[in-house]
Amino acid sequence: MPQGTRIDHSVILDLVPPGTKVLDLGCGDGSLLAKLVGQKDVTGRGIEISEEGVRSCIAKGLTVLQGDIDEGLRDYPDRSFDYVILNQTIQAVKKPDVVLSEILRVGEKGVVGIPNFAFWRMRLYLVFNGRMPKTDFLPFEWYDTPNIHFCSILDFEEYCAKKSVSVEKRIYLSTDRGGRVLKGVRPNLFAESAVFLLSRRAPEAR
């Protein structure tokens, strides 16, 4: 996960009710999970692929397993968590469709935070500089980036509609002015990232 401003963490803390059971996928160094446990009194678990991240989580007193979420969450039964979180990680997994499906299988609700690759500054940077852009949420060089799937807010919205995923809330974010929630129009252009609260759409009655 990128360093710097964590407006996305504040938004996720607001979305997750106190005392719930939470699974944080790709939890990195455990900074978000630690806030959820400390500030919202959740029963928190995490999965992280890197040894360094797992060690950082354990040092914070968190319960985290080392694992590859691309392989699914077969060790967890259906609806075993109230909330499953995937924040600023979807662009780095090999099988985002599998991961998103598993989120809504093992969790009553999913919280997914994504970087917006259609952000206006990224568009202009590429047009005028002819080089791969970087932002606060995407600070990597092209040769060492973990990102392999480039997704915009519009792409993610269309995915949810296609896969019968209900978007209960959508919050659009910018890192300007120390981090803020955007209230304006055209989020696919002006939002640097977004956080979605998801649930599985109930089958239509026949």
C-alpha positions in Angstrom: 0.0 0.0 0.0 1.2 3.5 -0.7 2.5 5.7 2.1 1.6 9.3 2.7 -1.9 10.6 3.3 -4.4 8.1 4.6 -7.8 9.7 3.8 -8.8 6.3 2.6 -8.2 4.8 6.1 -10.5 7.5 7.6 -13.3 6.6 5.2 -13.0 2.9 5.8 -13.0 3.5 9.6 -16.3 5.3 9.1 -17.8 2.5 7.0 -17.0 -0.4 9.4 -19.3 -0.5 12.6 -17.7 -1.1 16.0 -17.4 -4.7 17.3 -17.7 -6.4 13.9 -15.7 -9.2 12.5 -13.2 -8.0 9.8 -10.8 -9.7 7.4 -8.3 -7.3 5.7 -6.8 -8.8 2.5 -3.4 -7.6 1.4 -3.1 -5.8 4.7 0.5 -4.7 4.2 2.2 -3.5 7.3 -1.2 -3.7 9.2 -1.6 0.1 9.6 -5.3 0.0 8.6 -6.1 -3.2 10.5 -4.4 -1.8 13.7 -6.7 1.3 13.4 -9.8 -0.9 13.1 -8.8 -3.0 16.1 -7.8 0.0 18.2 -10.4 2.5 17.3 -13.4 0.4 16.3 -12.9 -2.6 18.6 -13.3 -5.1 15.7 -12.3 -8.7 15.8 -9.6 -8.3 13.0 -7.7 -10.8 10.9 -5.4 -10.2 8.0 -3.8 -11.9 5.0 -0.6 -10.6 3.6 1.7 -12.2 1.0 5.0 -10.5 2.0 7.1 -11.7 4.9 8.1 -8.2 5.7 4.4 -7.2 6.0 3.5 -10.2 8.1 6.4 -9.3 10.5 5.2 -5.7 10.8 1.7 -6.9 11.6 2.8 -9.3 14.2 4.9 -6.6 15.8 1.7 -4.6 16.1 0.0 -7.5 17.9 -2.2 -8.3 14.9 -3.5 -11.7 13.9 -2.2 -12.1 10.3 -1.6 -15.1 8.0 0.9 -15.2 5.2 -0.9 -16.2 2.0 -1.7 -15.4 -1.6 -5.3 -14.1 -2.0 -5.2 -15.0 -5.7 -5.5 -18.6 -4.6 -8.9 -17.8 -3.0 -10.1 -18.0 0.6 -10.9 -21.7 0.7 -10.1 -21.9 4.4 -12.9 -19.6 5.3 -16.6 -20.7 5.1 -19.3 -18.6 3.6 -20.3 -15.4 5.5 -17.6 -15.9 8.2 -16.9 -12.2 8.4 -19.1 -9.1 8.6 -16.7 -7.1 6.5 -13.9 -8.1 4.1 -11.6 -5.3 3.1 -9.4 -5.0 0.0 -7.8 -1.5 0.0 -5.4 -0.3 -2.7 -4.6 -3.9 -3.6 -6.9 -4.9 -6.4 -4.6 -3.5 -9.1 -1.8 -5.8 -7.8 -3.5 -9.1 -7.7 -3.4 -11.6 -10.6 -7.0 -12.6 -10.5 -9.2 -9.6 -9.4 -12.4 -11.4 -10.4 -11.6 -14.4 -8.2 -10.6 -12.1 -5.3 -13.8 -10.0 -5.5 -16.0 -13.0 -5.8 -14.3 -14.5 -2.6 -14.8 -11.2 -0.8 -18.5 -11.4 -1.2 -18.6 -15.1 -0.4 -16.8 -15.0 3.0 -18.1 -11.5 3.9 -21.5 -10.1 4.4 -20.1 -6.9 2.9 -17.0 -5.9 1.1 -15.0 -2.7 1.3 -12.9 -2.1 -1.8 -10.6 0.8 -2.2 -9.1 1.4 -5.7 -6.7 3.8 -7.3 -8.3 5.6 -10.3 -6.0 5.2 -13.3 -8.2 7.7 -15.2 -7.4 10.5 -12.8 -6.9 13.7 -14.8 -3.4 14.3 -13.6 -2.4 10.9 -14.8 -3.9 11.5 -18.2 -2.1 14.8 -18.6 1.2 13.5 -17.3 1.1 10.8 -19.9 0.0 13.1 -22.7 2.6 15.9 -22.1 5.5 13.9 -20.7 5.2 10.6 -22.6 6.1 8.7 -19.4 4.1 6.5 -17.0 2.6 8.8 -14.4 3.0 8.6 -10.6 0.7 9.9 -7.9 0.5 9.7 -4.1 -1.6 6.6 -4.4 0.6 5.2 -7.2 4.2 6.2 -6.4 6.0 3.4 -8.2 8.4 3.5 -11.2 7.2 1.5 -14.2 10.0 -1.1 -13.6 9.2 -1.9 -10.0 5.5 -1.4 -9.8 3.4 -4.2 -8.3 0.4 -3.0 -10.3 -0.6 -5.3 -13.2 -4.4 -4.4 -13.7 -5.2 -0.8 -14.6 -8.7 0.1 -13.5 -10.7 3.3 -13.5 -13.7 4.2 -11.4 -15.9 3.7 -14.5 -14.4 0.3 -15.1 -15.1 -0.8 -11.6 -18.7 0.4 -11.6 -19.3 -1.5 -14.9 -17.8 -4.6 -13.4 -20.1 -4.5 -10.4 -23.2 -4.1 -12.7 -22.1 -7.0 -14.9 -21.4 -9.3 -11.9 -24.6 -8.4 -10.0 -22.7 -6.7 -7.2 -24.6 -4.1 -5.3 -22.7 -0.8 -4.6 -24.2 0.4 -1.3 -21.9 3.4 -1.0 -19.2 5.0 -3.1 -16.8 7.6 -1.8 -14.5 9.5 -4.1 -11.2 10.8 -2.8 -8.4 13.3 -3.5 -5.0 13.8 -1.8 -5.2 17.5 -2.4 -5.3 19.7 0.8 -4.1 16.8 2.9 -6.8 14.5 1.7 -10.5 15.1 1.2 -13.7 13.5 0.0 -14.9 14.8 -3.3 -18.5 16.0 -3.7 -18.4 17.2 -7.3 -19.2 15.7 -10.6 -17.3 13.4 -12.9 -15.4 11.3 -10.4 -13.8 9.2 -13.1 -11.9 12.3 -14.1 -11.4 14.2 -10.8 -11.1 11.5 -8.1 -7.6 10.1 -7.4 -9.1 7.0 -5.7 -12.4 5.6 -4.5 -13.8 3.4 -1.8 -16.8 1.2 -2.4 -19.1 -0.6 0.0 -20.3 -3.7 -1.7 -22.8 -6.6 -1.1 -24.0 -9.4 -3.2 -27.2 -8.5 -5.0 -30.2 -10.7 -4.0 -31.5 -12.9 -6.8 -34.6 -11.5 -8.5 -37.9 -13.2 -7.6 -39.4 -15.3 -10.3 
